[in-house]
Amino acid sequence: MRAIRHGPAFLAAAAPAAAGVLVTTPSSLQCDGWFGSRKGCPTAKPVTPKSPVPSDIDVSQATPLTPIKEVFGKTFGLGDKELYSYGPYKGKISLQTYDRLKNQPNGHYVVVVGINPTPLGEGKSTTTVGLSQALGAHLNQKVLTCIRQPSMGPTFGIKGGAAGGGYSQVVPMEEFNLHMTGDIHAITAAHNLFAAAIDTRYYHENTSTPKGLWDKLCPRDKTGQRHFEPSMYARLEKLGLSHKTNDPESLTEEEKVQFCVLDIDPDTITWKRVTDCSDRYLRKVDIGKNKTEFSKRQDKQLNRETGFAITVSSEIMAILALARDLKDLRSRLGNMICCFSKQGVPLTADDFGITGALTVLMMEALPPTTMQTVEGTPALVHAGPFANIAHGNSSIVSDLIGLKLVGKDGYVLTEAGFGSDMGGEKFFNIKCYYSGLKPDCAVIVCSVRALKLHSCMAPKVVAGQALSKEYTTENIELVEKGAANLVAHIENVRSHGVQAVVAINRFATDTDAELATVKRIAEANGARAAVVAEHFAKGGAGAKDLGLAVMDACKSGQSDFKLLYDAKKDPIKTKILKIVQNVYGGSNVQYSDKAEAIISKYEQDPAIRSLPVCMSKTQYSLSDDPSKLGAPKGFTITVKDIYVSAGAGFLVVSLGEISFIPGLPIKPAYYKIDLDFSCNPPKVVGLS
C-alpha cells in the first residue's frame, strides 16, 4: 500500500491553538510500549479541561497530537510493515496484522448503543470516545475504539460531523470528518463504475447483435484463437458452462447467445449512482437523453428514469463493513444484484464481469484507518453504513484486528448506530452472525433530555430551536415516565444474553435528583450498573466510573450471547416477527401486497431465505411510527417492501419511506466552514 506524504504545512497543523486544551503527562504514563511496565496506553495524555468547553474544532486543533505510527507502535508493538502513513496523524493498518495474531486470545468486546434519540442526538459517539479515554488514559487498560467514518453529506448539511465532541473526540477533527483516507471516495468510484457498466451493457445489447457482442467480448487473438477473460468465468459457471472456460469455440450458438445477452429489463434496474453530498435534486433524474444513446436498430431512445443515493447508502459500504478479508470482499461484490433479466433471472456483478475491477478499486479501502482520541488512545475508523437503511456498524475487520491487538485483558469498544432497536439489533443479529464474535457487555447511552421527550408529556425537540423549559428545569415526573424507553432498551440487550451498563450522559441542565432517578430505574430493571458520565466536559476523567462499571461487567463472565433468530432455519416472516415482538414490543406484522409477493418468491430460493434481516425504519421510535414515543406495546408493524442485498448478505425490510439522499436546509452547515488565513498554515474553522 502506498504511503501518502504531506509537507511541512501539514505537520505544522498540530501546533496547539491558544484557546483550547491543556495536556498533562504524568510520570506514571511513561512507558516503553507493549513490553513496558504500564498495561494501558503509553501515548495517553489526560487533559486538563477548560470551562466553558471550547468548540469541538478548537479542542481538536489545540490538542498536541502524537504521530499515529507512534500511538499504534508503542501501544501494540506494531512496526512500519504493518502501519501505513497518510500524513503524520492518520494512516492504515495492514490486514496481515490479524493473520499474524489470529491465534492470540481476544480481548473484551463492548458494543455501545443508545436509546431512541431526539433529533439532537444523545452523545453516543462522544460516550464511546470518553469511555475509551477513561480506560486507556485513566484506568491503565489496553483499549481500542472502533467507530464509523462519517459521510460528508451531513457534515456540510444539518447534522455536522461524527467525531464525538468536547474533550471526547477523535482527532484531527478536520481529517476525521472530511476525506480521511479516501475510503468513501473509493466506494463512490466502484459503485458508479458498476452503474456505468449496467447502462453500457444495456446500450450495446440494444444497438448490436448477439454475434457482434460475441466478437467484441471474446475476440480472436493474432493466432485466430478466442479466450475468455477470468472475470467471465463466474458467468460461465452460472450458465453451467464452467467446463468450457478454456475452449470458447466449443460453445454452441445458443450458448453464445446465453453468455453474451444478459437481456436486461430496464424497469428492474435498482442500482442508482451515488455521491457523498446531500442533494435533493438528484433524487429523480432522467439518463440516456443524448442522441448518442439512440438505437437505430430498434428506433428508440435508450433513456430511463433513475436517481442518485448518498454514497454511504451503497451496498458496497455495507459489504466493506461485513467483509472479513479481500477474498470475502471479492465474493460479496460479485454477489451484488443490480437488476433482473426479462425472464426474471437476477443479474449480479459477476454477470457483468466487473467483480475484479470493483475489488481493485476497493482493496485499499479494506484496511481500517488509524487515528487517535483527544487523550491519545488509539482508534480505528472504518466503514459508515447508516443504521436506518443498512446495518449501521463499523467494520468486522476493525473489531477482529482490535480484539487481537488489545489481548485477553484489553477492551475493544465498537459503536452501533442509533438505539438498541436499530444498530444494536443489527450488531447482534447481522454483524455478530457473520463475524462469530460474542460481546461481553453493551453500554446503553441515554440522556435526561431524551427521557423527558419519551414521557410523551413534553414538547417536541426540534433541531435549531431552543429547548422548552421542560428540558431545562427539573422535572422528576417526566424522567420517570420517559424511562420506560430506557427500560425497553435494557430488555433488548438482556434478551440477547448480554450484560447492560447504562451511561447517563450528563448535560449542564440536568439535576442530581433527575440523574439519581434514571440510575434507580435502570438498575431496578436489569442494568448491571447505571453511571453518570461527564466526558464531554471532563474527558476520560469524567467517564472513569463508567469505565469501572464496564470492566466489572466484562470480567463477571455473566454474558451469554445468543442470536434472536436462526437465520438459516427460520422463515423470513418468523425472523421479522421475532424482531417486532422481542425488540420493538409490537404484537403483529402486516404486509403490503408487494411485500407478500416478494417474500413468497424469496422463500423459494434457499440462498435468499437463509439470510438475516435488516429492518429499515425510523430511529425515533421503537415502532415504525416516529410519533409513538416512550415504550409503546401491542402495535402492528407494516412491512411495505423487501429487497435482497445479496452481496452484503441480508434482506432489507422496509417499514416506511426513507430517503436515500438527504437534502440541504435553508442554512446548511457549510455557511460556517472556511479557512482562517490569519494562521500559518491556514486552519479549518466552522466544523461541528
VOGU-3710 file (C-alpha; in Angstrom, 3 decimals, decimal comma):
1> mrairhgpaf> 0,000/0,000/0,000  1,334/3,396/-0,966  2,097/5,910/1,764  0,939/9,469/1,111  3,308/12,157/2,269  2,467/15,706/3,270  4,685/18,715/3,542  5,738/20,940/6,463  2,438/22,835/6,402  0,572/19,649/7,218
11> laaaapaaag> 2,942/18,885/10,066  2,591/22,371/11,472  -1,156/21,970/11,855  -0,544/20,055/15,067  0,582/23,141/16,940  -1,743/23,844/19,900  -4,122/26,732/19,449  -4,242/29,446/22,035  -7,781/28,716/23,204  -8,306/25,051/23,824
21> vlvttpsslq> -6,886/22,333/25,973  -4,035/21,857/28,378  -2,434/18,435/28,406  -0,597/16,848/31,290  1,755/13,903/31,012  2,313/12,477/34,467  5,336/10,260/35,046  3,070/7,260/35,504  2,309/7,437/31,787  5,888/6,927/30,644
31> cdgwfgsrkg> 6,304/3,533/29,032  8,487/1,755/26,527  5,492/0,315/24,700  3,951/-3,122/24,615  6,592/-4,636/26,835  6,776/-1,708/29,257  5,576/-1,669/32,838  2,329/0,161/32,006  -0,526/-2,007/30,811  -2,576/0,804/29,296
41> cptakpvtpk> -1,845/3,239/26,534  1,698/4,681/26,698  0,796/7,626/24,471  -2,184/8,641/26,612  -2,240/12,284/27,740  -5,053/13,130/30,198  -6,451/16,595/29,533  -6,901/19,487/31,900  -10,214/20,794/30,595  -11,289/24,394/30,355
51> spvpsdidvs> -14,686/25,755/31,335  -16,734/26,586/29,415  -15,777/23,877/26,955  -14,408/25,400/23,736  -15,919/24,433/20,389  -15,165/20,949/19,115  -12,891/22,244/16,369  -10,979/24,430/18,856  -10,449/21,484/21,198  -9,235/19,354/18,312
61> qatpltpike> -6,846/21,950/16,942  -5,462/22,724/20,401  -4,627/19,083/21,112  -0,919/18,203/20,820  -1,035/15,081/18,671  1,247/12,080/18,741  2,375/10,718/15,354  -0,071/7,937/14,564  2,642/5,345/13,988  3,882/6,060/17,499
71> vfgktfglgd> 0,398/5,652/19,003  -0,082/2,202/17,487  3,581/1,250/17,630  4,049/1,923/21,329  0,627/0,681/22,380  0,537/-2,529/20,370  4,120/-3,200/19,310  3,447/-2,669/15,602  6,194/-1,784/13,154  6,432/0,002/9,813
81> kelysygpyk> 5,454/-3,113/7,873  2,028/-3,100/9,499  1,351/0,656/9,612  0,979/2,918/6,598  1,039/6,699/6,843  -1,387/9,109/5,219  0,355/12,082/6,750  1,582/12,169/10,364  -1,731/11,744/12,220  -3,713/9,201/10,240
91> gkislqtydr> -2,890/6,016/8,426  -3,908/2,445/7,700  -3,236/-0,814/9,500  -2,284/-3,878/7,490  -4,735/-6,772/7,276  -1,721/-9,032/7,831  -1,728/-7,893/11,448  -4,728/-10,138/12,068  -3,088/-13,027/10,243  -0,058/-12,699/12,498
101> lknqpnghyv> -2,100/-12,536/15,698  -5,069/-14,755/14,822  -4,070/-17,462/17,301  -3,833/-14,991/20,186  -6,755/-14,668/22,647  -9,336/-11,944/22,106  -9,887/-9,047/24,461  -13,208/-7,995/25,950  -15,787/-6,955/23,345  -18,028/-3,982/24,208
111> vvvginptpl> -20,738/-2,515/21,986  -22,076/0,996/22,588  -25,726/1,594/21,666  -28,334/4,192/22,559  -31,984/4,668/23,325  -34,316/6,212/20,742  -32,756/9,659/20,381  -34,027/13,182/19,994  -33,174/14,889/16,684  -30,197/16,436/18,512
121> gegkstttvg> -28,562/13,105/19,359  -27,675/11,998/22,869  -23,878/11,760/22,628  -23,300/8,105/21,770  -20,119/8,740/19,763  -18,898/11,114/22,447  -19,559/8,484/25,114  -17,724/5,820/23,117  -14,646/8,029/22,888  -14,913/9,203/26,503
131> lsqalgahln> -15,075/5,596/27,699  -12,011/4,774/25,612  -10,109/7,650/27,191  -11,209/6,591/30,670  -9,968/3,046/30,143  -6,727/3,913/28,380  -5,669/7,214/29,937  -7,054/6,879/33,481  -7,613/3,207/34,313  -4,410/1,766/32,880
141> qkvltcirqp> -6,131/-0,588/30,410  -5,351/-1,627/26,852  -8,188/-0,233/24,752  -9,039/0,334/21,123  -12,054/2,254/19,843  -13,745/1,195/16,571  -16,123/3,742/15,053  -17,647/4,550/11,693  -16,446/7,100/9,172  -18,978/9,902/8,679
151> smgptfgikg> -20,441/10,961/5,365  -19,558/14,459/4,193  -23,185/14,990/3,195  -24,416/15,558/6,779  -21,116/17,273/7,662  -21,935/20,114/5,266  -25,696/19,826/5,769  -27,636/19,599/9,029  -26,094/17,070/11,373  -22,465/18,084/11,288
161> gaagggysqv> -19,618/15,657/11,875  -19,405/12,498/13,928  -16,045/12,565/15,691  -17,567/12,882/19,157  -17,370/16,215/20,895  -15,854/18,392/23,570  -12,980/16,633/25,318  -14,061/13,239/23,989  -13,496/13,120/20,264  -11,333/11,538/17,594
171> vpmeefnlhm> -8,728/13,900/16,211  -7,741/15,628/13,999  -11,422/16,518/13,653  -10,964/18,058/10,195  -9,453/14,909/8,781  -11,958/12,647/10,525  -14,959/14,493/9,084  -13,606/15,207/5,619  -11,737/12,934/3,197  -9,845/10,837/5,753
181> tgdihaitaa> -8,001/8,168/3,741  -10,362/8,153/0,787  -12,467/5,085/1,596  -15,786/6,766/0,785  -14,346/8,083/-2,476  -13,289/4,531/-3,366  -16,847/3,346/-2,747  -18,197/6,165/-4,924  -15,855/5,192/-7,758  -16,620/1,475/-7,516
191> hnlfaaaidt> -20,379/1,968/-7,223  -20,553/4,357/-10,175  -18,329/2,141/-12,330  -20,861/-0,645/-11,821  -23,698/1,761/-12,674  -21,922/2,748/-15,884  -21,348/-0,913/-16,736  -25,060/-1,712/-16,364  -26,251/1,075/-18,648  -23,437/0,492/-21,127
201> ryyhentstp> -24,286/-3,202/-21,388  -27,965/-2,334/-21,888  -26,949/0,109/-24,627  -24,742/-2,352/-26,507  -27,252/-5,197/-26,291  -29,840/-2,907/-27,870  -27,590/-1,490/-30,595  -25,599/-4,572/-31,556  -26,358/-8,219/-32,377  -25,507/-11,369/-30,415
211> kglwdklcpr> -22,752/-12,114/-32,940  -21,405/-8,595/-32,614  -21,364/-8,923/-28,814  -19,606/-12,301/-29,045  -16,891/-10,948/-31,333  -16,241/-7,983/-29,024  -16,442/-9,845/-25,704  -14,372/-12,783/-26,907  -12,326/-11,592/-29,907  -9,796/-13,663/-31,802
221> dktgqrhfep> -6,141/-13,013/-30,997  -3,345/-12,762/-33,537  -3,291/-16,536/-33,894  -7,017/-16,713/-34,508  -7,830/-18,137/-31,072  -10,554/-16,901/-28,694  -10,059/-16,669/-24,932  -12,392/-15,966/-22,032  -11,194/-13,400/-19,501  -11,002/-14,834/-15,962
231> smyarleklg> -13,640/-12,254/-14,995  -16,054/-14,137/-17,271  -15,705/-17,492/-15,529  -18,428/-16,749/-12,966  -20,931/-16,015/-15,752  -19,996/-19,276/-17,464  -20,375/-21,192/-14,204  -23,830/-19,692/-13,657  -24,843/-20,969/-17,106  -23,453/-24,431/-16,390
241> lshktndpes> -20,597/-23,900/-18,834  -17,618/-23,862/-16,474  -16,211/-26,939/-18,256  -15,786/-24,785/-21,381  -13,804/-21,909/-19,866  -10,691/-22,896/-21,820  -12,443/-23,529/-25,117  -14,746/-20,716/-26,266  -15,144/-22,317/-29,661  -16,900/-25,288/-28,064
251> lteeekvqfc> -19,923/-23,151/-27,164  -22,968/-23,742/-29,292  -24,677/-20,811/-30,975  -27,389/-20,923/-28,324  -24,791/-20,949/-25,533  -23,008/-17,978/-27,087  -26,240/-16,002/-27,001  -26,871/-17,025/-23,382  -23,370/-15,888/-22,474  -23,443/-12,556/-24,306
261> vldidpdtit> -27,022/-11,381/-23,933  -27,994/-10,518/-20,350  -31,358/-9,293/-21,687  -31,651/-6,601/-19,019  -35,134/-5,464/-18,076  -34,534/-1,703/-17,621  -37,553/-1,355/-15,347  -35,862/-3,628/-12,782  -32,558/-1,740/-12,514  -32,228/-0,751/-8,854
271> wkrvtdcsdr> -28,563/0,267/-8,942  -28,528/4,068/-8,710  -25,496/6,272/-8,959  -24,074/7,783/-5,750  -22,420/10,924/-4,468  -21,193/11,838/-0,979  -23,274/15,005/-0,910  -26,736/15,992/0,261  -28,536/16,971/-2,942  -32,326/16,657/-3,156
281> ylrkvdigkn> -32,360/17,460/-6,887  -30,677/14,140/-7,649  -33,417/12,019/-6,110  -35,018/11,509/-9,525  -33,206/12,032/-12,842  -33,536/11,010/-16,490  -30,474/9,466/-18,116  -29,687/8,410/-21,676  -31,281/11,510/-23,205  -28,399/12,359/-25,553
291> ktefskrqdk> -28,726/11,453/-29,223  -25,714/9,152/-28,816  -27,916/6,833/-26,716  -30,338/6,173/-29,578  -30,807/2,675/-31,004  -31,166/2,795/-34,763  -31,765/-0,941/-34,840  -34,780/-0,579/-32,549  -35,610/3,011/-33,468  -35,889/4,175/-29,866
301> qlnretgfai> -34,117/6,354/-27,330  -32,457/4,227/-24,651  -33,286/6,542/-21,771  -34,742/5,691/-18,389  -35,650/7,287/-15,079  -33,326/6,679/-12,139  -31,817/8,668/-9,276  -28,861/9,157/-7,001  -28,260/7,961/-3,455  -25,720/9,155/-0,919
311> tvsseimail> -22,544/7,076/-1,058  -22,806/5,642/2,439  -26,135/4,028/1,493  -24,395/1,977/-1,191  -24,431/-1,777/-0,758  -20,678/-1,597/-1,281  -20,421/0,317/2,007  -22,293/-2,457/3,817  -20,034/-5,016/2,150  -16,933/-3,133/3,291
321> alardlkdlr> -18,252/-3,269/6,845  -19,034/-7,011/6,747  -16,151/-8,455/4,701  -13,550/-10,409/6,679  -10,729/-10,251/4,100  -10,039/-9,483/0,434  -11,357/-12,820/-0,821  -14,564/-12,352/1,136  -14,796/-8,774/-0,187  -14,489/-10,002/-3,772
331> srlgnmiccf> -17,039/-12,752/-3,263  -19,575/-10,347/-1,750  -19,054/-7,768/-4,508  -19,658/-10,458/-7,108  -22,979/-11,390/-5,486  -24,485/-7,882/-5,707  -27,788/-7,951/-7,612  -28,374/-4,832/-9,704  -31,315/-5,836/-11,914  -33,175/-8,741/-13,489
341> skqgvpltad> -33,378/-10,138/-16,983  -36,646/-10,063/-18,863  -37,012/-13,710/-17,839  -36,791/-12,768/-14,164  -33,220/-14,004/-13,602  -31,251/-11,889/-11,107  -28,161/-10,294/-12,641  -25,094/-9,717/-10,492  -21,737/-8,013/-10,769  -20,318/-11,409/-11,747
351> dfgitgaltv> -22,649/-11,480/-14,759  -21,210/-8,160/-15,906  -17,614/-9,355/-15,478  -16,828/-6,366/-13,270  -16,173/-8,017/-9,895  -12,387/-7,981/-10,224  -12,305/-4,306/-11,169  -14,562/-3,385/-8,247  -12,294/-5,308/-5,871  -9,234/-3,491/-7,196
361> lmmealpptt> -10,941/-0,153/-6,581  -11,865/-1,246/-3,044  -8,719/-3,087/-1,988  -7,055/-0,105/-0,301  -10,293/0,757/1,495  -10,424/-2,593/3,315  -7,640/-1,885/5,855  -9,042/0,312/8,681  -7,872/3,881/9,226  -5,729/4,550/12,297
371> mqtvegtpal> -6,424/7,685/14,364  -6,338/8,810/17,999  -8,545/10,438/20,600  -8,008/13,804/22,304  -6,257/11,962/25,136  -4,052/9,877/22,857  -5,788/6,492/22,959  -5,878/4,569/19,653  -8,902/4,365/17,369  -9,763/2,503/14,191
381> vhagpfania> -12,173/4,335/11,907  -13,727/2,207/9,201  -16,898/1,990/7,111  -20,028/4,044/7,686  -23,309/2,365/6,782  -26,415/4,159/8,081  -28,420/2,290/10,726  -31,859/3,254/9,411  -31,300/1,879/5,881  -28,426/-0,572/6,443
391> hgnssivsdl> -26,908/-2,373/9,425  -25,229/0,724/10,899  -21,971/-0,627/12,328  -18,258/-0,166/11,803  -16,332/-2,962/10,162  -15,837/-6,554/11,225  -12,212/-6,206/10,131  -11,612/-3,434/12,684  -13,105/-5,463/15,520  -11,205/-8,642/14,580
401> iglklvgkdg> -7,878/-6,814/14,463  -8,640/-4,791/17,590  -9,535/-7,787/19,744  -6,191/-9,367/18,939  -4,225/-6,158/19,490  -5,571/-5,444/22,984  -5,005/-9,013/24,204  -7,099/-11,076/26,591  -7,325/-8,418/29,311  -7,894/-5,443/26,991
411> yvlteagfgs> -11,047/-3,814/25,643  -12,413/-3,131/22,178  -15,231/-0,593/22,040  -17,380/-0,690/18,923  -20,281/1,656/18,249  -23,649/0,689/16,749  -25,847/3,326/15,114  -28,865/4,801/16,926  -30,674/2,658/19,527  -30,544/-0,986/20,541
421> dmggekffni> -33,573/-1,483/18,277  -31,610/-0,253/15,256  -27,829/-0,588/15,034  -27,817/-2,609/18,254  -30,188/-5,313/16,998  -28,265/-5,472/13,713  -24,960/-5,635/15,573  -26,207/-8,722/17,402  -28,034/-10,481/14,563  -26,103/-9,421/11,455
431> kcyysglkpd> -22,605/-8,312/12,416  -22,022/-10,918/15,129  -23,763/-13,522/12,963  -21,114/-13,053/10,268  -18,111/-12,347/12,500  -18,778/-15,102/15,030  -17,771/-12,695/17,804  -19,622/-12,546/21,127  -19,959/-9,275/23,063  -19,188/-9,215/26,783
441> cavivcsvra> -21,075/-6,020/27,540  -23,349/-3,427/25,962  -23,260/0,218/27,035  -26,621/1,950/26,581  -26,254/5,716/26,278  -29,177/7,858/27,418  -29,821/11,440/28,426  -32,309/13,111/30,725  -33,365/15,226/27,755  -34,342/12,197/25,669
451> lklhscmapk> -36,158/10,536/28,554  -38,244/13,663/29,090  -39,196/13,577/25,415  -40,236/9,927/25,765  -42,576/10,832/28,610  -44,968/11,978/25,866  -45,691/14,971/28,122  -43,009/17,386/26,902  -42,938/19,470/23,716  -41,049/18,206/20,692
461> vvagqalske> -37,309/18,706/20,397  -36,565/20,484/17,118  -33,063/20,901/15,726  -32,104/24,563/15,527  -34,730/25,709/18,043  -34,309/26,465/21,725  -35,396/23,750/24,144  -38,602/24,350/26,068  -38,461/24,836/29,834  -39,457/21,214/30,470
471> yttenielve> -35,982/20,231/29,304  -34,022/22,904/31,157  -35,673/22,719/34,588  -36,003/19,828/36,990  -38,987/17,560/36,380  -38,761/14,132/38,001  -42,186/13,066/36,752  -41,181/13,424/33,111  -37,971/11,470/33,720  -39,824/8,641/35,452
481> kgaanlvahi> -42,397/8,310/32,694  -39,862/8,580/29,876  -37,591/5,999/31,487  -39,893/3,335/30,012  -37,950/3,777/26,775  -34,648/3,133/28,548  -36,076/0,041/30,239  -37,134/-1,316/26,835  -33,569/-0,943/25,555  -32,145/-2,646/28,632
491> envrshgvqa> -34,536/-5,531/27,998  -33,446/-5,685/24,357  -29,813/-6,061/25,328  -30,580/-8,599/28,041  -32,727/-10,642/25,610  -29,524/-11,279/23,669  -27,846/-12,553/26,839  -25,529/-9,551/27,190  -24,776/-7,556/30,338  -26,093/-3,978/30,129
501> vvainrfatd> -24,375/-0,907/31,567  -26,255/2,387/31,271  -24,250/5,544/30,589  -26,210/8,640/31,614  -24,651/11,369/29,502  -24,862/14,437/31,715  -25,902/17,785/30,256  -25,456/21,131/32,011  -29,169/21,478/32,856  -29,526/18,009/34,430
511> tdaelatvkr> -30,052/17,962/38,191  -28,680/15,437/40,662  -32,210/14,310/41,500  -33,028/13,631/37,842  -29,818/11,681/37,352  -30,442/9,658/40,517  -33,910/8,817/39,205  -32,500/7,421/35,966  -29,911/5,389/37,874  -32,516/3,954/40,233
521> iaeangaraa> -34,908/2,906/37,467  -32,187/1,433/35,238  -30,637/-0,697/37,971  -34,054/-1,875/39,119  -34,864/-3,070/35,610  -31,938/-5,213/34,591  -28,961/-2,913/34,138  -25,846/-4,211/35,840  -24,964/-0,598/36,586  -26,103/2,887/35,635
531> vvaehfakgg> -23,416/5,554/35,764  -23,432/9,312/35,262  -20,738/10,339/32,775  -19,315/13,815/32,164  -16,757/13,028/29,485  -17,820/15,873/27,162  -16,690/18,454/29,712  -14,012/16,461/31,526  -12,617/13,972/29,024  -11,780/10,477/30,206
541> agakdlglav> -11,730/11,580/33,831  -15,469/12,200/33,534  -16,070/8,589/32,456  -13,871/6,746/34,969  -16,852/5,353/36,873  -18,355/4,213/33,576  -15,070/2,532/32,724  -15,013/0,700/36,053  -18,597/-0,474/35,514  -17,738/-1,788/32,053
551> mdacksgqsd> -14,663/-3,584/33,380  -16,764/-5,179/36,099  -19,406/-6,331/33,607  -16,824/-7,813/31,245  -14,874/-9,604/33,942  -18,023/-11,007/35,541  -18,275/-13,553/32,743  -22,051/-13,391/33,041  -22,814/-12,514/29,422  -24,108/-15,463/27,410
561> fkllydakkd> -24,675/-14,050/23,948  -27,380/-15,547/21,764  -28,902/-14,646/18,422  -32,543/-13,634/18,367  -33,455/-15,953/15,498  -31,998/-18,773/13,407  -31,227/-17,093/10,088  -30,773/-20,360/8,222  -33,840/-22,211/9,524  -36,473/-19,611/10,394
571> piktkilkiv> -38,799/-18,471/7,589  -38,493/-14,808/6,608  -41,735/-13,795/8,304  -40,698/-15,572/11,518  -37,459/-13,583/11,658  -39,360/-10,333/11,195  -41,961/-11,245/13,815  -39,306/-12,157/16,394  -37,699/-8,740/15,988  -41,033/-6,940/16,208
581> qnvyggsnvq> -42,160/-8,814/19,329  -38,855/-9,191/21,193  -37,106/-5,928/20,280  -39,770/-3,386/19,331  -42,506/-4,515/21,748  -45,078/-4,945/18,989  -47,567/-7,786/18,657  -48,092/-8,389/14,959  -46,888/-7,699/11,430  -48,944/-6,914/8,340
591> ysdkaeaiis> -47,583/-6,926/4,792  -48,348/-4,955/1,657  -49,312/-6,960/-1,416  -45,926/-6,123/-2,902  -44,054/-7,414/0,160  -46,172/-10,588/0,253  -45,311/-11,357/-3,358  -41,606/-10,759/-2,858  -41,424/-12,868/0,290  -43,231/-15,706/-1,456
601> kyeqdpairs> -40,637/-15,567/-4,228  -37,685/-15,331/-1,835  -38,880/-18,322/0,201  -38,378/-20,479/-2,885  -34,665/-19,607/-3,025  -32,697/-21,320/-0,202  -29,787/-18,885/-0,549  -32,032/-15,857/-0,025  -34,434/-17,200/2,607  -31,453/-18,144/4,820
611> lpvcmsktqy> -30,183/-14,549/5,119  -30,587/-12,410/8,264  -32,993/-9,472/8,029  -32,097/-5,797/8,180  -35,055/-3,699/9,318  -35,284/-0,246/7,746  -37,314/2,057/9,968  -37,370/5,304/11,902  -34,763/5,736/14,623  -37,007/7,916/16,774
621> slsddpsklg> -39,434/5,243/17,965  -39,371/1,581/18,903  -42,231/1,222/16,414  -42,452/2,147/12,724  -44,211/5,415/13,642  -41,859/8,225/14,766  -44,676/9,849/16,751  -45,046/6,810/19,059  -42,571/7,735/21,771  -41,809/6,031/25,069
631> apkgftitvk> -42,309/2,261/25,046  -45,447/1,516/23,023  -46,852/-2,003/23,255  -49,147/-4,213/21,234  -48,844/-2,297/17,981  -48,782/-3,738/14,466  -45,826/-3,133/12,168  -46,429/-2,691/8,442  -43,859/-4,115/6,018  -44,149/-2,089/2,826
641> diyvsagagf> -41,300/-3,542/0,789  -38,441/-6,020/0,968  -35,363/-6,488/-1,179  -32,207/-8,539/-1,028  -28,722/-7,117/-0,601  -27,119/-10,352/-1,716  -23,581/-9,017/-1,550  -23,942/-7,611/1,948  -25,786/-10,757/2,923  -29,113/-9,580/4,330
651> lvvslgeisf> -32,721/-8,892/3,422  -33,706/-5,241/3,781  -37,219/-4,994/5,234  -38,676/-1,536/4,661  -41,201/-0,274/7,202  -41,649/3,180/5,713  -40,447/5,782/3,254  -36,813/6,668/3,862  -34,882/8,961/1,527  -31,583/7,570/0,268
661> ipglpikpay> -30,121/11,023/-0,312  -30,689/13,908/2,143  -31,452/17,453/1,148  -29,964/20,671/2,480  -31,738/23,064/4,886  -32,143/26,801/4,329  -28,921/27,400/6,217  -26,610/24,410/5,804  -23,516/23,898/7,923  -21,317/24,947/5,016
671> ykidldfscn> -22,104/28,617/5,770  -19,772/28,376/8,779  -16,976/26,319/7,233  -13,942/28,143/5,882  -10,202/28,613/6,194  -8,664/31,067/8,654  -5,817/32,686/6,734  -4,606/34,637/9,766  -2,821/31,452/10,793  0,206/29,957/9,082
681> ppkvvgls> -0,634/27,455/7,759  -4,337/28,319/7,374  -6,655/26,261/9,570  -10,167/24,956/9,081  -12,893/26,759/11,033  -16,608/26,145/11,498  -16,731/22,351/11,518  -19,075/20,938/14,149
//
